[in-house]
């Protein structure tokens, strides 16, 4: 079945003859193992996003041996939601009410199914940590590392400056206000284990 972090354990509990155990070095590694087994059983990573039908199986078999996958050679693997407006932004508004934890959970699942671990969120008029307090919580739950665009320091989305900032976005002229803005972003930055 490939290179998976799983093994069979005989008699792990009373009345259980054999168990398939999937492990990982962390929650993300374990998820990769579970989702790889799901892929091999016929579930495409794109089953939801691209309406790829799940292949129905009459029986599934797993070889009675141990499998272990190699550590990925690229530490951070993911995507940047770039130029999301108008198409993707309008669709998320229609389907989920906007860029909230509901749409991001679908994205996080897709990323894990693709063995990715990193996301730069939507940014045009959006603020990942400010728009929905569950966004960073769900990113952590799914083991996704959140980043931000080159002009958004410390995960402080540029739209947050429009919403809450005072004065010019200029460290020479507005140093203390900009530093304060960054300090207020720290709790979200720590929660999402940002780079």
N, C-alpha and C positions, 0 to 999 in steps of 0.2 A: 504493500500500500504506500510505499514511499518512506520518507524520513520524518517520522513523527515522534514527539516526546511522549510515548505511551508504552505501557507494559500491562501484562496480565498478572493478577495476584490471585493465587488459589486460596479459597476459604477465608476471605477477609473478615467476614462477620458470620455469626451463627445463621444457618439456613441459606447462606449465599455460597454457591459452589465455586464461582469464579467472578472476578471483577475486572473491567477494563479501566485502568487508571491513567488519566491524562494530567501531566504536570508541566509546570513551566518555572523559570527562575523568578517570575513575578506574575501578577494577574494578566498582563498582556501576553506573556509567553504561554500561559495556560490557555488563554482565549485563542491564540494562533493554533494550538494543537487541536482544540475542539472544532474550530472553524475549518481547519484543513480536513479533518475527518468528515465534516459536513460536506465540504467540496467534493471529496472523493466518493461520497454517497450520492452525489448528483445535484447538490445545491450550488448554483453559480453565485459568486460574490455579487453579481448584478441582478439577482432574482427580483429585488424590489425596484431598483432604479431603472432598469431596462426591461422589466417584465419578462425576464428569462424564465421559462417554465422549469419547475423542479422536476428532475427525472424520477419517475416513480420506480421503486425497486420492490420486487416480491420478497427478496431476501438480501441481507447484508452480512458479509463475513469479514472478520478481522483475523489476520494471521496470529497464531499463538507465539509471539516473540516480542522482543523489545525493540523499539524504534526511538531514535533521538535525532533531532534536527540540529544543524549547525547554527551558531550565532550569526545573525545577518552581518554582512560585511559593511553595510552603510548604516550608521547609527540612527539617523533621523530620516524617515522615508514618508513622504506625504504630499499634500497638495496645497495650493494657494487658490482660494476662490477669488479669481481676478475678473474684473469687468463684469460683475454679477448683475448689474442693472442695464437694461430693464428686464430681460428675459427671465433669468433665474430669480431675481427679486420679486417680480410679479407672481411667478409660480409659487414661491414660498409663502407669499401673502395670501394667495388663493387657497393653498392646501393646508397651511399651518398657522396662518395669522402673522407671518413674518419670519425673520431669522431668529427663532427661539430654540429652546432645548429640544422641542419635538423634531424639528428638521435636523438639528445638529446630531441628535441620537441616531437618526438614519445615516447621516454621514459618518459618524464614529463607527457604526457597525460595518459599513462598506470599507472603511479604512482598515479595520482589523481583518476583515475577510480577504483583503488584498495584501495583508502582512505589512501594513503601513502603521505609523505611530504619531504622525505629526500633521497639524493643520494650521494654516493661516486663515482666519475666518473672513467672512464678508466685511467690507469696510465702507462702501459708499452709503453714507447716511446711517451706518450701523456701528454699534459698539458692543462687542461680544460680552464683556463682563457687566456692562451697564444696562443693556436691553432686556436681559432675562437673568435673574440671579441664579437660576438653575443651570445656565450654560456652563460656567466653570465647574460646577458640582458634577454635571454629567460627563464633562471631559475627563475629570479625575476618575469617576466611576468606571469609564470605559478604558482608562489608561492612555488617553490621547494627550500628547504634549502640544500645548498651544503656543503659537508664535504670533508675531505681528509684522506688519509691513515696515519697510525701512524708515518710514517717517512717523512711526508710532512707538515711541520709546516706552519701555516697561509695560507693555500691553495696554497702554493708554491710547485708545482709539482717537483718531483725529476728530471724530464727531463729538467726543466728550469735551474737547476744548471749545467747540462751538456751543455746546450745552452749558458748560460750567466755567470755562476759562475767563480770565479777566486780563485785559491788556493785550499787547502784541505777543505773538509766538516768536520770541526773540530773547535768547539768554543774555545778551548784552544789556538790553533795556528792561527785562522782566524776570530776572534770575530767580528771585525768591518765590514768586508765584508759580513758575514752572517747576521748581524743586518741590514745592508743596503738592502740586498736581501729581508728580511722580510718586511722592511718599504715600499719597492716598491710594495709589494703584497697587501698592505692595501687597496687601492681603490677597487680592485676586491673583497677583503674580505668583505668590507662594502657593496658593491652592492649585493652580493649574500647572505647577512645576515647569514654568516657562524656561526657555533657554537664556 
